[in-house]
Amino acid sequence: MVDTIFVDIAQSDQARIVVLNVHHFFENGEHFIILIKS
């Protein structure tokens, strides 16, 4: 469905938000990398 998801948010649950988007937009078997600044 999509090739890239870019998220730049400052929320305490940002990892959960990214995972929800990955489950919604990515096909099975695709990969993602998450980088979180603390």
C-alpha positions, 0 to 999 in steps of 0.5 A: 500500500505504501513504501514509507511511513515517516512520523515526527511526533512528540507523544508518550505513545509514539511507538504505539502510534507508529505500530498502528500505522504500520499494521494499517498501511503495510502489506504482510512481510514488510519491515520498518525501522523506528527511531525514538529520541528521548 
